[in-house]
């Protein structure tokens, strides 16, 4: 039988206690070290970010994430930094990694989904961005996602989907989108007309007028559609409605009014309407149309001089110089003034400053609607 020596018990118990105490102190120190390291890395990253040192800030946040890979806020901060720096692939990986975590709360999952959709949008992966934004329907990010989908559908020229998006946004109380929806239906009308579907084009324009009765484009476009089809009487009727409802926009079609009125022998009526409007708001385009309808060179000289006196501009000065250019010197001077006037004969977007020779309902630069004033630069 084994004889137990009580002395070993007296020696072993203190030794075991001492070893346990040492082990607990080592674990506690390690835990404290990790807890101290993480805040230091986070605060270091924030400090670098505030000092506009994003490269070093990213390194600090990566260090913090490595110390505690389960910290969601650090992942969000890191993903947003990558996106701001244009490193969209890395931002996508960060947010996709978050979405793969099973312990993520619903709120954080929706937030990560929204961040991922923004990554796809910035990276130009519009099909994946559309899927990601669509997945946010009914979430707290629903309005932001719907606005992004509206932009995506407009970019893709999917006008019916864009009209649906805008209608849902207006229904949700995100603002008034009636004018924008009218533009969508006008674009649908253009596509239908291009494919030879006259009935659908007419129905789309009628829908645009119903959605936004005060919008100028449906009346203007209706007249242009009738004129292209040779229905000049109907074109003049539509443009007359445009003149009555939106006199500031009417000069955009003044030259087309001249052509249609001549085609159906209604030059007198058109001339009277143009002269009455020009009296209220002088315009180079209106004066050009009036001169074209009158067809009298002597009268044209008087008209151009009158325009220069009422609305001094380089374009008006060039017209006067052309009228009085009796020799090479005069013609050269008129040509010089015309070249100087050319940059001022453009239209400029009030939102981004994009300039163009023709008028746009949607700015090609910033994609804003109705951001081009209907007056040329020198008339503003």
N, C-alpha and C positions, 0 to 999 in steps of 0.2 A: 504494500500500500504506500502511495506517494505521500511523503511527509511535507506539508506546506509550512514554509518558514515565514513567520509573521514579519520578519525583518524586510523581506522583499516587498511585502505589501506596504510597509511604512515608507520604503524608498520609492516604489512605483507610483503611488498616488500623487505625491507632490510633483514627480517628474511628468506625469500625464497632464496634470493641471498646468504646469509651466509650459509644456508644448502646446496645449490648447490656447493658452493666453497669447503665446507668441504668434500662433497661426491667426488668431482673431485680429491681432494688431496689424499683421501684414495685410490681411484682407481689407481692414478698415482704412489703412493708409492708401492702398491701391484704389479703393472706392472714392476716398476723398481726393486723391490725385486726379482721377478721371473726372469727377464733378468740378474740380477747379479748372482742369484743362479745357473742358467744353465751354464754360462761360468766357474764358479768356479768348478762345478762338472766335466765338461769336462776337464779343465786343471788339476784338481786333478787326474783324471783317466789317462791322458797322462803322468803325472809325475810319478805316480805309475808304469805305464807300462814301462817307461824308466828305472826305478829303479828295474826292474824285480820282481815286486810284482803283478802278474796277478790276484790273488784272490781279493785283495783290489781294483785293477783297475776295475774289473768287477762290484763290488759293486758301485763304483763311476759312471760308465756308466749307470747302471740300474737306479740309482737316477736321472741322467740327462734325461733318456728316460721317466721316470715317470713324470718329470716336463714338458716335451714337447714330447708327444708320436708321433707327426707328423714329427720329425726330422729323415730323412732317413739315414743321415751319421752316426748318433749314433747307429742306428739299424745295419748298416753294420759293424761298429767297434765292437759292442757287439757280433754279430754272428761270426765274424772272431776270436774273443778271445775265444769264446766257442769251436770253431773247433780246435784251436791250443791247447787247454787244454784237448781235447779228449771228451768233453761233446757234442757229436754229436746230441743228441736228442734236446737239448736246442738250438743249432745252427739251426737245421731244423725248430723249432718252430718260431724262430726270422725271418728267411728268408721267411717262408710260410706266416707269418703275413704281411710282406712287400708286397708280391705278391697279397694279398687280398685287398690292398688299391686301391681305385678307382682313387685317385689323383696322382698316381705314373707316372712319365714320362716314355716314351718308353725306354730311355737309362737306367734309374734306374731299370725298370722292367727286362730288359735283364741282367743287372748286378746281380740282385737278383736271377734270374733264374740260372745264372752261379754259384753263391755262393751256391745255394741249391743243384745243381748237385754235387758240390765238397763235400758238407756235406754227401750226399748219398754215394758217392764213399768212403769217409773215414770211414763211418759207416758200409761198407760192404753190403749195399743195392744196389747191382749191377743192378738189373732190373729197379729200380726206377731211378738210376743214368743214365742208358742208355736212358730212356724216357726223362729225363731232359736235357741231352746233345743233344739229337736229336731235341729238341724244339729250340735249339739255331742255327739251320741251317740258314745261310743267315745273321746272326747278326755279330757285331764286334767280337764276341767270337767264330766265326765259326771254325777257325783253331784250337784253344785250345780244342773246343768240339770234333772236328774230331779226334784229337790226343788221347783224352780220350776214345772215342768210339773204336779206333784202339786197345788200351790197353785192353778194356773190351772184345772185340771180340776175341783177342788172349787168354785172360784168360779163356774165355768160349770155346776155341778151335773151334770157328766158323770161319774157315779159309777163306771161300769165302767172308764173310762179311768183314773180316780183309783185304783181298786183295783189295776189293772195296774201303775201307776207305783209304788205302795207295795210291791207284791210284788217288783218288780225292785230297789227300794232295799234291801229286807230281804235279798234274795238276794245283793246286792253287799256286804253287811256294814255298811250305813249305820245300823243300829239295828233295834229291834223296831217293827214297824208292824202287828202283829196286831190290836190294839184299834182302830186307825184303819181297817183294812180291814173289820172287823166293822161299824163305823159306815157305811161305804160300802154294804155289803150291806143294812143296815137301811134306808138311804135308798132303795135300789133296791126293797126290799119295799114301802115307802110309795107309791112311784110305781106299782108294779104293782097295789097294792090300789086306788089312786085310779082306775086305768083299768079296774077290774073283773076283773083277772086274778088270781084267788084262788090258783091253783096256783103261779104264778110268785112271788107274795108269800110263800107258805109255803116254797117252795124257797130263796128268798133269805134268809129268816130261818134256815133250816136251815144254809145256807152260813155265815152269820154265827156261829152257835153252833159250827160245826166249826172255823172259823178261830180264834176266840177263845172257848174253852169257859168261861173265867172272866169274860167280859164280862157286865155287868148288862143292857144295853139290849136284846139279843135276847129275853130272858125277859120283860122289862117290855112290850116292843112286841108280843110274841106274845099276851100276855094282853089288851092293848088291842084288838088286831085281832079276837080271838075275841069280845070283849064287843060290839064294834060290829056284828058279824054275828049277835049274839044267842046265841052259843055260850058261855053263862056258866059252865058246868061246866068246859069246857076253859080258859076265862079264869082261873078260880080255881086250877086246877092249875098253870098257868104262873106266876101270881103267888105261889103257894106255893113254887115253886122259887126265885123271886126272893127271897122272905123268908128261905129257908134259906141261900142263897148270898150274898146282899147285903142283910143286914138294915138297913144304913144308908140304902139307896136305897128300900126298901119303902114308907116313909111317903109317897113321891111319888104312889103309886097307892092310898093308904088309902081315899080317898073313892070310888074306882071299885070297890074290893073290897066296900065297903058296898052299892053299887047292885047288883052282880052276885050277891052272897050273898042279898040280899033277893029277887032275881028267881027264884032256884032254891031258896028256903027253906033256906038253909044259914047263916042268921045266927048260930046258936049256935056252929058251928065257926069261923066268921070272928071272932066276938067273943073266943073263947078264944085264938085266934092273936094277935089285936091286943093283948089284955091281957098275954099273955106277953111280947111284944116290947116293950110300953111299960114293963114292969117292968125290962127290961134297959137300955133307952135311951128315956127320956121324950121325947115329942115332941108339940107342939101339934097337928100333923096327925093323929097316932095318937089323941090324946085326943078330938079332934073326931069321928073315926070311931067310937070306942067309945061316945060319948054318942049318936050317931045310931043305932047298933044297939040300944042299951039302950032308948031312947025313953021314959025316965022323968025327968021334970023334977026331982023331988026328988033322984034319984040324980045327975043332971047337976050340980046345985049342989055336991054333995059331990066329984064328979070335978074340977070346975073349981077348987075350993078346994085339992084335993090337988095338982093340976097347978101351981098358984101356989106352993105350999110346996116342991115338989120341984124346979121349974124356974122361978124367978121371972123374969117377963118382962112387958112391957106388954100383949102379946096375952092372956096368962093373966089379968092384972089386969082387962082390959076384959071378959073373959068373966065373971069373978066380979061385977063391977059391973053387968053386964046382968042377971045372975040376981037381984040384990038391989035393982034399980032399981024402987022402989015409987011414986015420984012424979016430977014433971018435973025436979026438981033432980038426982035420981039418974040419970035417963035422959040428961040433959045431960052429967053427969060421965062416964058411960060412953061417950058419943059423943066427948067430947074425948079420952079415953084411946085410943079406937079410932083417931082421926085421928093421934094421936102415934105409935101402934104401926104405922101403915101403912108408913112408910119402912123399918121394920125387918123387915117381913114379906117382903122381897124376897130374891132370890138374887143373889150377887155373883161375878163372874169373878175367880178368884185370879190370873189372868195380867195383866189390864188394868184391873180394877175396874169393868167394865160391870155395871150393875144392871138387873134385870128382875123383873116380878111372876111370870112363869112360869119353869120350869126349861128350860135349853137344854143339849143335848149338845155343840153347837158354839157358841162365843161369837159373837154377831153383831158384836161390836166388833173383836176381834182374830183371829177365825176359829180359835182354839185349840179342841182337842177335850178333853172331860172336865175342863175348867177350872172348872166350877161345882160347888162342894160341894153335896151334896143337902140341906143344912140351910139354913134361912133365917138372915138376919143375926143376929137376936137369939138364935139357938140355937147360934151358933158359939162 
